[in-house]
Amino acid sequence: MCFLVDPNLGKSVCYVQFPQRFDGIDKNNRYANHNTVFFDINLRGLDGIQGPVYLGTGCVFNRTALYGYEPPLKLKHKKAGLFSTCCGGSRKKRSKSSKKGSDKKSSKHVDPTVPIFNLEDIEQGVEGAGFDDEKSLLMSQMSLEKRFGQSSAFSAMPEIILKDAIHVISCGYEDKTDWGSEIGWIYGSVTEDILTGLKMRARGWRSIYCMPNPPAFKGSAPINLSDCLNQVFRWALGSVEILLSRHCPIWYGYSGRLKWLERFAYINTTIYSVTAIPLLSYCTLPVVCLLTGKFIIPQHSGLKWISNFASIWFISLFLSIFATGILEMRWGGVGIDEWWRNEQFWVIGGVSSHLFAAFQGLLKVLAGIDTNFTVTSKASDEEGDFAELYMFKWTTLLIPPTTLLIINLVGVVAGISYAINSGYQSWGPLFGKLFFAFWVIVHLYPFLKGLMGRQNRTPTIVVMWSILLASIFSLLWVRIDPFTTRVTGPDIQQCGSNC
C-alpha cells in the first residue's frame, strides 16, 4: 500500500508484484521449482525500467489501471524567458497557452481504446458528472453501458439494485462490452496475465517489484516430472499465442508509452518457445560430430583463418555466458546450485515443452486446431516422503529428451570406439567432441533421474519410443551421410581404367 498511496509515484503504478515462494519442494530442488532465478534476477532487473511483468499471482492491483484508464500525465512547466519577463506578458495569456499545450500533449498520447470518462464520475453515478441536458446524460449513460455493462452505478435507481446485482454476477454480463478486450483481464491467451500487463504498459503505467521478508505470498508447485513439463508447456503455449496475435510486443503499442527496453523484455517473454528449435539442433550436433568424425569448427587447411576466428568467437561466447551468470548470481543473491538447476531445467523444458508448444501454437493460430492442456497437479506433501516426485505419469513430452539422451550416449560410445581403433592421434580431437556430448547429458541428468523413479528403472514405453526414434535418426543419417565427399565423373564400368 505504501507504493500505491505514494504522492509522487503512486498515481502511475498499476500494480505491485511480489515474488512467490513455494513449500513442499524436495531439498535438492530437482526441477528448479523454486524458480529463484526468474523471481530474484529477471523480475528485479525489470524494476528499473517499467516494472516487472504481471505473473497472475502475488500481485496487488490499482483499480484505475485495471479499468483501462491511462495514468495522469506529468506536466512539464517551462520557465519564462528573459524577454517575456521584461515585457511583462500577462499571466492569463501564459496560463491559456500552457493549458493549450497540455491539451496537445495529452491528445498526443490518447489511445482510441482508452475511455475518456473520469473514474470519479463512475463511482458517484452520472448525476454528479456535470451534464447539462437530458440528451448528453443519455449519450453518456449509453457510452458507459456499452463499455462497462449495465450497472446500478449508471442508473442509480434503488428499486433495481437486486435485479442489477443478479445481472452483474451472470456469465452474460460482459457480452457486447469491453470487458476482456480492453478492461480487466484480457482474454485470448492461456497466459492472460502477460497480455493484461502488456496493455497496461502500452497505456503508460508502470509496476513495482517488492520482496519483503518474510515472503508476502507462498504457494505450492508441482514436483512430479510430467506435471512440471505440462505446466511449462501451458505457459509456453500461451506465449506463442501472444506472439502470433495482434498483441505481439514486436508490433503492438507503438502509439502508446511502452519503453523500448520493456518492449524487449516482453518480446523475450513471448518468443522464448521458438528457441526450442535451435536448442534441439545444438543438443543433436555433438552426436553428428561423434558419428561422422567431423567437428563444429571447420578443420580444412585452406580455411585455417576461418577456423581460428571461429575458435576465438566460440570461446568468447562461452566466457560471456559464464561472466553474465556470475554477475547475475552476485547481484540477485542466487546460489550457484539454484542457477545450475535453472540451467538444467531450461534445457529439459526447451527440448520438450517449448518444442511442443511452438508447433501446437502454430497449428492453433494458423489451422484453427484447438488445444487441450492438462491441469497441473499441485498436491501438498504433508507426509514428507515426496511420493509425487518419484511417480511416473506418461506424456508425449518425455519422448524428445529421452531420445536426445540415448543418441548422445550412443555417440559417446561410438566416438570412444573409433578412437581406440584409430590410435593415439585421434584422441586429441575426440576430447572436444566428448565435452559437448557430456555437456548435453549433464543438463539432462535430472530428467534421467525422474524417469527412473524411486526404483531406478525407466518405464518400458519410454525406452521403446526413444530407441525407435534414435534408430530412425541413425538410419536416416547413414542414408543421407551429408559429410561424405561425392566425386562426380565418368563411369569406370563403361569406359574402363583409361578414361
C-alpha positions as CSV (number, residue, x, y, z in Angstrom):
1,M,0.0,0.0,0.0
2,C,2.9,2.4,0.6
3,F,3.7,2.3,-3.2
4,L,0.1,2.9,-4.2
5,V,-0.5,5.8,-1.9
6,D,2.8,7.5,-2.6
7,P,2.0,11.1,-3.7
8,N,4.8,11.1,-6.3
9,L,4.9,7.6,-7.7
10,G,1.5,6.0,-6.7
11,K,-0.6,7.7,-9.4
12,S,1.4,5.9,-12.2
13,V,1.6,2.5,-10.5
14,C,-0.7,-0.2,-12.0
15,Y,0.2,-3.0,-9.6
16,V,2.8,-4.2,-7.1
17,Q,4.3,-7.6,-7.9
18,F,5.7,-9.8,-5.2
19,P,7.9,-12.9,-5.9
20,Q,6.4,-16.1,-4.8
21,R,7.9,-18.7,-2.5
22,F,7.0,-22.4,-2.5
23,D,6.6,-25.0,0.1
24,G,6.8,-28.8,-0.2
25,I,9.8,-28.8,-2.6
26,D,12.4,-31.6,-2.3
27,K,15.6,-30.4,-0.8
28,N,17.6,-30.9,-4.0
29,N,15.1,-28.8,-6.0
30,R,15.5,-31.3,-8.9
31,Y,13.3,-29.5,-11.4
32,A,14.1,-25.9,-10.3
33,N,10.6,-25.5,-8.7
34,H,11.7,-22.5,-6.6
35,N,12.3,-20.6,-9.8
36,T,14.5,-18.1,-7.9
37,V,16.5,-17.1,-11.0
38,F,13.3,-15.7,-12.6
39,F,11.9,-14.2,-9.4
40,D,15.1,-12.7,-7.9
41,I,17.0,-11.8,-11.1
42,N,14.7,-11.3,-14.1
43,L,11.8,-9.5,-12.3
44,R,14.1,-7.5,-10.1
45,G,16.0,-6.3,-13.2
46,L,12.8,-5.1,-14.9
47,D,12.0,-3.0,-11.8
48,G,14.5,-0.4,-13.1
49,I,12.7,0.1,-16.5
50,Q,8.9,0.0,-16.3
51,G,8.4,-2.6,-13.7
52,P,8.1,-6.4,-13.6
53,V,5.6,-8.3,-15.7
54,Y,2.4,-9.4,-14.2
55,L,2.6,-13.1,-13.2
56,G,-1.1,-13.8,-12.4
57,T,-0.5,-14.2,-8.7
58,G,1.2,-12.5,-5.8
59,C,0.0,-9.1,-7.0
60,V,-1.9,-6.1,-5.6
61,F,-3.7,-4.0,-8.3
62,N,-4.6,-0.4,-8.8
63,R,-8.3,-0.5,-9.8
64,T,-7.9,2.5,-12.1
65,A,-5.4,0.7,-14.2
66,L,-7.5,-2.4,-14.3
67,Y,-10.4,-0.4,-15.6
68,G,-8.5,0.6,-18.8
69,Y,-7.5,4.1,-17.9
70,E,-4.3,6.0,-18.6
71,P,-2.1,7.2,-15.8
72,P,-2.1,11.0,-15.2
73,L,0.4,12.9,-17.3
74,K,3.2,14.7,-15.7
75,L,3.1,18.3,-17.0
76,K,6.5,19.9,-17.6
77,H,6.3,23.7,-16.8
78,K,8.5,25.8,-19.0
79,K,10.4,28.6,-17.3
80,A,9.7,32.1,-18.6
81,G,12.4,33.6,-20.7
82,L,14.2,36.9,-20.0
83,F,12.4,38.7,-22.9
84,S,8.9,37.6,-21.8
85,T,9.7,38.6,-18.2
86,C,10.9,42.1,-19.1
87,C,7.9,42.7,-21.5
88,G,5.5,41.7,-18.8
89,G,3.4,39.1,-20.6
90,S,0.0,38.6,-18.9
91,R,-0.4,35.6,-16.6
92,K,-3.8,34.9,-18.2
93,K,-2.2,34.5,-21.6
94,R,0.5,32.3,-20.3
95,S,-2.0,30.1,-18.5
96,K,-4.1,29.8,-21.6
97,S,-1.0,28.8,-23.7
98,S,0.2,26.3,-21.1
99,K,-3.3,24.8,-20.9
100,K,-3.4,24.6,-24.7
101,G,0.0,22.9,-24.7
102,S,-1.0,20.4,-22.1
103,D,-4.2,19.6,-24.1
104,K,-2.0,19.0,-27.2
105,K,0.3,16.8,-25.1
106,S,-2.5,14.8,-23.7
107,S,-4.1,14.3,-27.1
108,K,-0.8,13.1,-28.4
109,H,-1.0,10.0,-26.1
110,V,-4.7,9.4,-26.5
111,D,-5.4,5.8,-27.5
112,P,-8.8,5.1,-29.1
113,T,-9.1,2.1,-26.8
114,V,-8.8,4.1,-23.7
115,P,-12.0,5.5,-22.1
116,I,-12.5,9.2,-21.9
117,F,-14.5,9.2,-18.7
118,N,-13.3,10.1,-15.2
119,L,-13.3,7.4,-12.6
120,E,-15.0,9.7,-10.1
121,D,-18.0,10.1,-12.4
122,I,-18.5,6.3,-12.5
123,E,-18.2,5.9,-8.7
124,Q,-20.6,8.7,-7.9
125,G,-23.1,8.0,-10.8
126,V,-24.0,10.1,-13.7
127,E,-25.8,12.6,-11.6
128,G,-22.7,14.3,-10.5
129,A,-20.9,14.1,-13.8
130,G,-21.9,17.7,-14.7
131,F,-24.2,17.1,-17.7
132,D,-26.4,20.0,-18.8
133,D,-29.3,18.4,-20.6
134,E,-31.0,15.0,-20.9
135,K,-29.5,14.3,-24.3
136,S,-25.9,14.5,-23.1
137,L,-26.9,12.5,-20.0
138,L,-28.4,9.7,-22.1
139,M,-25.5,9.6,-24.5
140,S,-23.0,9.4,-21.6
141,Q,-25.1,6.6,-20.0
142,M,-25.2,4.6,-23.2
143,S,-21.4,5.0,-23.6
144,L,-20.8,3.8,-20.1
145,E,-23.1,0.8,-20.6
146,K,-21.5,-0.1,-23.9
147,R,-18.1,-0.1,-22.3
148,F,-18.7,-1.4,-18.7
149,G,-22.1,-3.0,-19.0
150,Q,-25.4,-2.1,-17.3
151,S,-24.9,-1.4,-13.6
152,S,-26.7,0.5,-10.8
153,A,-23.8,2.8,-10.7
154,F,-25.1,4.3,-14.0
155,S,-28.8,4.1,-13.3
156,A,-28.7,5.0,-9.5
157,M,-32.2,3.5,-9.0
158,P,-32.6,1.7,-5.7
159,E,-35.5,-0.4,-6.8
160,I,-33.5,-2.4,-9.3
161,I,-30.4,-3.0,-7.2
162,L,-31.2,-6.7,-6.6
163,K,-32.0,-7.3,-10.2
164,D,-28.9,-5.5,-11.3
165,A,-26.7,-7.5,-8.8
166,I,-28.0,-10.7,-10.3
167,H,-27.2,-9.4,-13.8
168,V,-23.7,-8.4,-12.8
169,I,-22.8,-11.9,-11.5
170,S,-24.2,-13.7,-14.5
171,C,-22.0,-15.0,-17.3
172,G,-23.5,-12.8,-19.9
173,Y,-22.9,-9.5,-18.2
174,E,-19.7,-8.8,-20.2
175,D,-21.3,-9.6,-23.6
176,K,-21.1,-6.7,-26.0
177,T,-18.8,-4.7,-23.7
178,D,-15.1,-4.1,-23.5
179,W,-14.5,-6.5,-20.6
180,G,-11.9,-9.0,-21.6
181,S,-10.7,-6.9,-24.6
182,E,-9.7,-3.6,-23.1
183,I,-10.9,-3.7,-19.5
184,G,-9.9,-6.2,-16.7
185,W,-8.1,-9.4,-17.5
186,I,-7.6,-9.7,-21.3
187,Y,-8.9,-12.9,-23.0
188,G,-7.5,-14.7,-26.0
189,S,-4.5,-16.5,-24.4
190,V,-3.8,-19.1,-21.8
191,T,-1.3,-16.7,-20.3
192,E,-3.8,-13.8,-19.8
193,D,-1.5,-12.3,-17.2
194,I,1.2,-11.4,-19.7
195,L,-1.4,-9.9,-22.0
196,T,-3.0,-7.8,-19.3
197,G,0.3,-6.4,-18.1
198,L,1.4,-5.6,-21.7
199,K,-1.8,-3.5,-22.4
200,M,-1.2,-1.6,-19.1
201,R,2.4,-0.8,-20.1
202,A,1.2,0.4,-23.5
203,R,-1.1,3.0,-21.8
204,G,1.9,4.3,-19.8
205,W,1.5,2.5,-16.4
206,R,4.5,1.1,-14.5
207,S,4.7,-1.6,-11.8
208,I,6.7,-2.1,-8.7
209,Y,8.8,-5.1,-7.5
210,C,8.6,-5.7,-3.8
211,M,10.4,-8.5,-2.0
212,P,9.6,-8.3,1.8
213,N,11.0,-10.6,4.5
214,P,9.2,-12.9,5.3
215,P,7.6,-13.5,1.9
216,A,4.2,-12.0,1.2
217,F,2.9,-14.8,-0.9
218,K,3.6,-18.5,-0.6
219,G,2.2,-21.4,-2.6
220,S,2.8,-25.0,-3.8
221,A,4.4,-26.1,-7.0
222,P,4.4,-29.4,-8.9
223,I,7.3,-31.7,-8.1
224,N,6.5,-34.5,-10.5
225,L,8.4,-34.5,-13.8
226,S,5.4,-34.9,-16.0
227,D,3.4,-32.2,-14.1
228,C,6.3,-29.8,-14.3
229,L,6.6,-30.3,-18.1
230,N,2.8,-29.9,-18.5
231,Q,2.9,-26.6,-16.6
232,V,5.8,-25.3,-18.6
233,F,4.0,-26.4,-21.8
234,R,0.9,-24.4,-20.8
235,W,3.0,-21.2,-20.2
236,A,4.9,-21.7,-23.4
237,L,1.7,-22.2,-25.4
238,G,0.2,-19.0,-24.1
239,S,3.4,-17.1,-25.1
240,V,3.2,-18.5,-28.6
241,E,-0.5,-17.4,-28.8
242,I,0.5,-13.8,-27.9
243,L,3.5,-13.9,-30.3
244,L,1.2,-14.8,-33.3
245,S,-1.6,-12.4,-32.3
246,R,-2.2,-8.7,-32.8
247,H,-0.9,-8.0,-29.3
248,C,2.6,-9.3,-30.2
249,P,5.0,-6.9,-28.5
250,I,7.1,-6.7,-31.7
251,W,4.5,-4.5,-33.4
252,Y,1.9,-3.7,-30.7
253,G,1.7,-0.4,-28.7
254,Y,3.9,1.9,-30.8
255,S,1.4,4.7,-30.4
256,G,1.4,4.3,-26.6
257,R,4.1,4.8,-24.0
258,L,5.8,1.4,-23.8
259,K,9.5,1.9,-23.3
260,W,11.9,0.1,-25.7
261,L,13.7,-1.9,-23.0
262,E,10.4,-3.0,-21.6
263,R,9.3,-4.0,-25.1
264,F,12.4,-6.2,-25.5
265,A,11.6,-7.8,-22.1
266,Y,8.0,-8.6,-23.4
267,I,9.4,-9.9,-26.7
268,N,11.7,-12.2,-24.7
269,T,8.7,-13.4,-22.7
270,T,6.7,-14.3,-25.8
271,I,9.4,-15.6,-28.2
272,Y,11.3,-18.0,-25.9
273,S,9.4,-21.0,-27.1
274,V,10.7,-20.6,-30.6
275,T,14.3,-21.0,-29.3
276,A,13.5,-24.7,-28.8
277,I,14.3,-25.4,-32.4
278,P,17.9,-24.2,-32.3
279,L,18.3,-25.7,-28.9
280,L,17.3,-29.1,-30.2
281,S,19.8,-28.6,-33.0
282,Y,22.6,-27.8,-30.5
283,C,21.8,-30.9,-28.5
284,T,21.9,-33.1,-31.6
285,L,25.1,-31.6,-33.0
286,P,27.6,-33.4,-30.7
287,V,26.1,-36.7,-31.9
288,V,26.7,-35.8,-35.5
289,C,30.3,-34.8,-34.8
290,L,31.0,-38.1,-32.9
291,L,29.4,-40.3,-35.6
292,T,31.0,-38.6,-38.6
293,G,34.4,-37.7,-37.2
294,K,33.8,-34.0,-38.1
295,F,33.9,-31.1,-35.7
296,I,31.7,-28.0,-35.2
297,I,34.6,-25.7,-36.3
298,P,35.9,-26.4,-39.9
299,Q,39.3,-28.0,-39.9
300,H,40.2,-27.6,-43.7
301,S,43.8,-26.4,-44.2
302,G,42.7,-23.8,-46.8
303,L,40.2,-22.3,-44.3
304,K,42.6,-22.0,-41.4
305,W,41.8,-18.3,-40.7
306,I,38.1,-19.2,-40.5
307,S,38.9,-22.0,-38.1
308,N,41.0,-19.6,-35.8
309,F,38.3,-16.9,-36.0
310,A,35.6,-19.4,-35.2
311,S,37.5,-20.7,-32.2
312,I,38.1,-17.3,-30.8
313,W,34.4,-16.4,-31.3
314,F,33.3,-19.6,-29.7
315,I,35.5,-19.2,-26.6
316,S,34.3,-15.6,-26.3
317,L,30.7,-16.6,-26.3
318,F,31.3,-19.2,-23.6
319,L,33.2,-16.7,-21.4
320,S,30.5,-14.0,-21.8
321,I,27.8,-16.5,-20.8
322,F,29.7,-17.5,-17.7
323,A,30.5,-13.9,-16.8
324,T,26.9,-12.9,-17.2
325,G,25.8,-15.8,-15.0
326,I,28.3,-14.9,-12.3
327,L,27.2,-11.2,-12.3
328,E,23.5,-12.2,-12.1
329,M,24.1,-14.5,-9.2
330,R,26.1,-11.9,-7.3
331,W,23.6,-9.2,-7.9
332,G,20.5,-11.2,-7.3
333,G,21.8,-13.2,-4.3
334,V,21.1,-16.5,-6.0
335,G,23.3,-19.5,-5.2
336,I,25.2,-21.5,-7.8
337,D,23.1,-24.6,-7.1
338,E,19.9,-22.7,-7.9
339,W,21.4,-21.2,-11.0
340,W,22.6,-24.6,-12.2
341,R,19.2,-26.3,-11.6
342,N,17.6,-23.5,-13.6
343,E,20.0,-24.1,-16.5
344,Q,19.3,-27.8,-16.4
345,F,15.5,-27.5,-16.5
346,W,15.7,-24.8,-19.1
347,V,17.3,-27.4,-21.5
348,I,14.8,-30.1,-20.4
349,G,11.8,-27.9,-20.9
350,G,13.2,-26.4,-24.0
351,V,13.6,-29.7,-25.9
352,S,10.2,-30.9,-24.7
353,S,7.5,-28.4,-23.6
354,H,8.8,-25.4,-25.6
355,L,9.1,-27.5,-28.7
356,F,5.6,-29.0,-28.5
357,A,4.2,-25.5,-27.6
358,A,5.8,-23.9,-30.7
359,F,4.3,-26.4,-33.1
360,Q,0.9,-26.7,-31.3
361,G,0.7,-22.9,-31.2
362,L,1.2,-22.7,-34.9
363,L,-1.5,-25.3,-35.5
364,K,-3.9,-23.4,-33.3
365,V,-3.3,-20.0,-34.8
366,L,-2.9,-20.9,-38.5
367,A,-5.1,-24.0,-38.8
368,G,-7.6,-23.3,-36.1
369,I,-7.0,-26.6,-34.3
370,D,-7.9,-26.1,-30.7
371,T,-5.5,-27.4,-28.0
372,N,-6.3,-29.2,-24.7
373,F,-3.9,-28.9,-21.8
374,T,-3.7,-31.0,-18.7
375,V,-4.5,-29.3,-15.4
376,T,-1.3,-29.3,-13.2
377,S,-1.4,-31.3,-10.0
378,K,0.0,-29.4,-7.0
379,A,-0.7,-31.8,-4.2
380,S,0.9,-30.8,-0.9
381,D,3.4,-33.2,0.5
382,E,2.2,-33.4,4.1
383,E,3.9,-36.7,4.9
384,G,7.3,-35.6,3.6
385,D,8.0,-38.7,1.6
386,F,7.8,-36.9,-1.8
387,A,5.8,-39.7,-3.4
388,E,4.8,-37.4,-6.2
389,L,8.4,-36.8,-7.1
390,Y,9.0,-40.5,-7.9
391,M,5.6,-41.2,-9.5
392,F,5.7,-41.8,-13.3
393,K,3.0,-40.2,-15.4
394,W,3.0,-40.9,-19.1
395,T,3.1,-37.9,-21.5
396,T,4.5,-37.4,-25.0
397,L,6.6,-34.6,-23.6
398,L,9.0,-37.3,-22.3
399,I,10.0,-38.6,-25.7
400,P,12.3,-35.9,-27.1
401,P,14.6,-35.6,-24.1
402,T,14.9,-39.4,-23.7
403,T,15.8,-39.6,-27.4
404,L,18.5,-37.0,-27.0
405,L,19.9,-38.9,-24.0
406,I,20.1,-42.2,-25.9
407,I,21.6,-40.8,-29.1
408,N,24.2,-38.8,-27.1
409,L,25.2,-41.9,-25.1
410,V,25.4,-43.9,-28.4
411,G,27.5,-41.1,-29.9
412,V,29.9,-41.2,-26.9
413,V,30.3,-45.0,-27.2
414,A,30.8,-44.8,-30.9
415,G,33.4,-41.9,-30.6
416,I,35.5,-43.8,-28.0
417,S,35.4,-47.0,-30.0
418,Y,36.6,-45.2,-33.1
419,A,39.4,-43.5,-31.2
420,I,40.5,-46.9,-29.7
421,N,40.7,-48.4,-33.2
422,S,42.4,-45.4,-34.8
423,G,45.3,-44.9,-32.4
424,Y,46.6,-42.2,-30.2
425,Q,46.5,-39.4,-32.9
426,S,42.6,-39.4,-32.8
427,W,42.3,-38.9,-29.0
428,G,43.1,-35.2,-29.2
429,P,40.2,-34.1,-31.5
430,L,37.9,-36.6,-29.6
431,F,38.0,-34.7,-26.3
432,G,36.4,-31.6,-27.8
433,K,33.5,-33.7,-29.2
434,L,33.1,-35.6,-26.0
435,F,32.9,-32.4,-24.0
436,F,29.8,-31.2,-25.8
437,A,28.2,-34.6,-25.7
438,F,28.7,-34.8,-21.9
439,W,27.5,-31.2,-21.6
440,V,24.2,-32.2,-23.1
441,I,24.0,-35.4,-20.9
442,V,24.8,-33.5,-17.7
443,H,22.0,-31.0,-18.5
444,L,19.5,-33.8,-19.0
445,Y,20.6,-35.7,-15.9
446,P,17.7,-34.6,-13.6
447,F,15.4,-35.8,-16.4
448,L,17.1,-39.2,-16.4
449,K,16.6,-39.5,-12.6
450,G,13.0,-38.5,-12.9
451,L,12.4,-41.3,-15.5
452,M,14.0,-44.0,-13.3
453,G,11.9,-43.1,-10.2
454,R,12.5,-44.5,-6.8
455,Q,13.2,-48.0,-8.1
456,N,15.8,-46.6,-10.6
457,R,14.1,-48.2,-13.6
458,T,12.8,-46.5,-16.7
459,P,9.3,-47.4,-18.0
460,T,9.4,-49.7,-21.0
461,I,7.2,-47.5,-23.2
462,V,9.6,-44.6,-22.9
463,V,12.6,-46.8,-23.7
464,M,10.8,-48.3,-26.7
465,W,9.7,-45.0,-28.2
466,S,13.1,-43.4,-27.7
467,I,15.0,-46.4,-29.2
468,L,12.7,-46.3,-32.2
469,L,13.3,-42.6,-32.8
470,A,17.0,-42.9,-32.2
471,S,17.1,-45.8,-34.7
472,I,15.2,-43.9,-37.3
473,F,17.5,-40.9,-36.9
474,S,20.6,-43.1,-37.2
475,L,19.3,-44.9,-40.3
476,L,18.4,-41.6,-42.0
477,W,21.8,-40.2,-41.2
478,V,23.6,-43.2,-42.7
479,R,21.4,-43.0,-45.8
480,I,21.9,-39.2,-46.3
481,D,25.5,-39.0,-45.0
482,P,26.0,-35.3,-45.9
483,F,29.6,-35.2,-44.8
484,T,30.8,-37.8,-47.3
485,T,32.6,-36.4,-50.4
486,R,30.9,-37.5,-53.6
487,V,33.1,-37.5,-56.7
488,T,31.3,-37.0,-59.9
489,G,33.0,-38.3,-63.1
490,P,32.8,-40.9,-65.8
491,D,31.6,-44.4,-65.1
492,I,34.6,-46.8,-64.9
493,Q,32.5,-49.8,-66.0
494,Q,31.6,-48.2,-69.3
495,C,35.0,-46.7,-70.4
496,G,37.5,-48.8,-68.4
497,S,40.5,-47.6,-66.5
498,N,41.9,-45.5,-69.3
499,C,39.2,-42.8,-69.1
